[in-house]
Amino acid sequence: MTEAWTRLRAIMGEPVYTPARVPWELAPSELGVQLPSDYRAFVDLYGGVNLNGEWGVYTPSEKPSFYEAPGGLADWRITNDVDLRDQIEGEEQWWDRPGPTPVFPDPGGLLSWGWNSNHNQCCWLTTSPDPEQWPVTVFYEDRLDHFDGGFAEFLATVLTGGYAAEDELLVRADPEVWGPQPARPLWSPKSDWAGRNWGAEWGIEGFLAAPGSTEMPWVRT
């Protein structure tokens, strides 16, 4: 496993729960590609998570996302192709860039793996036949922000203050405008492949854990 994944795991700590396993072996047939190994390791260990109460890392689910959806990894392919494409096509008319932005399963298209409460999308740029070489691109409403590194390296960089647009991605309110903000945990758990909401075990609803504390009882001490 990569050095970036080892670093990210040290930053986040070891969870006290065990999420349901995702059948990654189905990805080539259902999604159309295999996914990067650092992302798969992350989901195997943590399941879905929220970071700073505002930024979610997506995990596939065997449960359909809408009526008559197939569920599983095939569901991810459909929602990316439809929802992300609709969002980008609605925004890119305002961008100063030539031509349309490709969206997976288009060749070299964006494949979303995370989002924040402002609907900014974290994606892989699927330009290589080797998913280990996919860089991260963040779709903001006014631009694409390219990061020279993969999933684990991007998360570790953001969580340690090395990403220039950190406040925008983590949706940090300007204290001069909104006043002092309550403390939040670094991350909190969400649902897993089987649909079990691990965050609910600690009273977490939606994106947010109870504000005012940085404690994370879901991490081993």
N, C-alpha and C positions, 0 to 999 in steps of 0.2 A: 504494500500500500504506500501511497505517496507521503512525502514529508509534510505536505500541507494538511493532509488528513490527520496525521498524528498530532500536528500542532492544533488543529481545530478541536479535536477530541479532548486535548488537555485544557483548552479554553473553556469548553462547555461542561466537562466533567462526565461522570458515568451515571446514567439514569438508574433509578431503583425499580423501574418497571421494564417489561419486555414486550415490545410491540409485536403484533402478528407479522409473520414473514410474508414478503411480497414474492410471488413466483416470477422472478426476473427472467427465467428461461423462456417465458412466453413473450417477452418484449419484441424479439425480432419478427415474430409472426403477427402479433396483435398491434404493436405500436409502429413497426416497420424498421426499427433500429434497436440495438442494445444501448443501454444508458451508461454514462461514465461510472467507473468503479467507485470513485469517492462518493458520489451521490448515493449509489446503492448501499454502500457501507453506512452512510449517514442514516438513511431511512431504516435499515436493518437494526440500527442501535437505538434511534430516537423516535422513529415514526415521523409524523408531521409535527412541526414546531412553529411557535411564534417567537420572534426576536424583538425585544424592546416593546412588546405588546402591540406592535404595528406592522411587522413584516413577517409574512408566513412563508414557510418552505412546504411546498406541495408534496403529498404522498398519494400515490394511486390507491384506489379503493375497489374492492370487488363489488361494491354496491353501485348501481347506476346513478349518475349525477342528475338525470332527469327521466321523465317517462319514456319508455321504449329505448333508452340508451343501453348499450351493451354491458356497461360496467367494466372494471378491470383496466388493463392497459390500452385496449381498443377505445375505451371511453375517453382516455386522455388524448389520443390522436384526434378524435372528433372535436372535442371541446377546444383544443388548440387551433385546429384548422378553421373552426367557425368563429369562436369567441375572440381569440387573439387577432385573427384576420380582420374581423369587423372593427375591433378597437383601433388597430393600426390604420386601416383604411379611413377611419373617421378622423384621425389626427394628422396623418402624414401630409395632407393637403396644405398644412400650414408650415411644413418643414422646408428648409432651404437645401434640398438634396434632389438629385436627378432620379427619376424612375421610381417604381413601386418597391416596397420593402418585401423581400420574400419571407413567407411564413411556412413552417414545416406543415405538411410533407413536401412542399416545393424544395427543389435542390438548394442546399445552403441556407434554408430558411430558419427563422427563429422558432425555438421550442421552449415554451415557458415552463419554469420549475418553481417560481415563487412570485409573490405579489405583496404590495403593501396596501394600507387602508386608503391611499389616494389612487389606487388602481394602476400604479406603476408596476411593470412586469419585468422580472428577472428571467433571462432566457439563456439558452445555449445558442451559439451561432454554429449551425450544423454544416460547416463548410468542408470538413474532413470525413473520409470514410471511417476513420478511427475515432470513436467517441472520446477517447482519452485526450485527444487534441482539440476538443471543442472549447473555445474561449467563451467567456460570459459577456453578454451584452444586456444593458438595462434599458428598457423602453420607458422613457419619460414622455409626458404629453407633448413636449416641444423638441425632442431629440432622441437619438440613440447614443448611449454612453458605452463605449467599448472598453473592456478590461482585459489586459494581457495575462490571462490565467484562467484556470478552471474553477469548478464549483467550490471545492474546499478552500482553495487559496483565496477566492473572493470573500467567502464568509469570514475566514480568519482575518483578512485585511480589514473588513468593515468592523468587526467586533473588537479590534484592537486600535481603532482610530486612524487607519491608514488610507481610507477611501475619501477622496475629495468631496463627494456628494453625500457623505454619511448622514448629515442632518436631514437631507431631502429624502433619502431612502428610508431612514428610520422614523421619519415624520416627527421630528423633534420640534416642539413649539418654541418660538422666539420668546424668551422670558421678558424681554423689554415690551413685548406686545401683550402676551398672555399671562405674565406673572410667573412666579416660581411653580414648577411642575412637580408632582409627587414622584418619588422614587419608584422604579420598576425593576423586576428581575431581568437578568440578562436574556433569559429565554424561558418558555413554558411549553408543556406538551399539548399536542392536539390529537386528532384521530389517527388510527392506523389502517392497514389494509382491510381488516375485518370490520371496520367502522366503529371500533371501541374508542370512545372519547376519553383519553387518559387525563386530559386537563380537568374534566369534570370530577375526577377523583379528589382534586384539590380545590374544587369550587370555581374553576375558571370557566367563564362563559365568553364565547366569541373570541376576539383577539386578546382581550385584556385579562390579566390576572388582577387580583385586588391591588389597587394602587397604594403607594405609601411604604412599600417594603421591597427590599432586594433579596429576601430569603427565597431559597429554592428547595423545598423539602423533597422534590422529585429527583434530586441529585445526591448520590452517595457521599457521605462525609468521611 
